[in-house]
Amino acid sequence: MTLCESKDYLTKQIITYIGNKRSLSSFIDKGVLLVQKELNKSKLRLFDVS
């Protein structure tokens, strides 16, 4: 299942900071789904170090 954010959430930020990944969420989602499929896993554990 893919989650979709509203356009306002992706384009209007209250606070801008280094490491903000809102604009990359679609790209990241596609990558996570690809890894999930390749590993044949229903769940993944992720960690963002930025």
N, C-alpha and C positions, 0 to 999 in steps of 0.2 A: 504494500500500500504506500503510495506516495502522498506526502502532505503538501499542501499548497498554501503559501502565505499570501496575504493581500498585497496588492501593488504598493499601497501606502507604507506597509511594513518594510518592504524591500527598498523603497526609495526615499522615505522621510525618516530621519533619525533624530532622536532627542539629543543624544550625545554621540559624537563621532570619536572613535578611538583607533589606535593602531591595532590591527589584528581582527577588526570587524569583518565577518565573513558573510554578511547578509546578501551581498550581491553575488556571492559564489554558491549560495545554497542549492541551486538547481544543479550546478556542476558537481558539487560535493555529493549530493543525493545520487546522481547517476553513478559516480565512482563507488559509493558504498554499496549500491545495489549490484553492481558488477562484481565486486569482491564477495559479497554475500552469495551470489550465484556460483562463482568459481569455487568457493569453499563449501558449497552445499550446506549452508547454515541458515537457520531461521532467525538467529539473533547474533549480533556482533557486539563486542566491547570496544568503544572508541575513547581516545584521550587526545585532547587538544592542548598542546604545550605552548601555544602562542599567547 
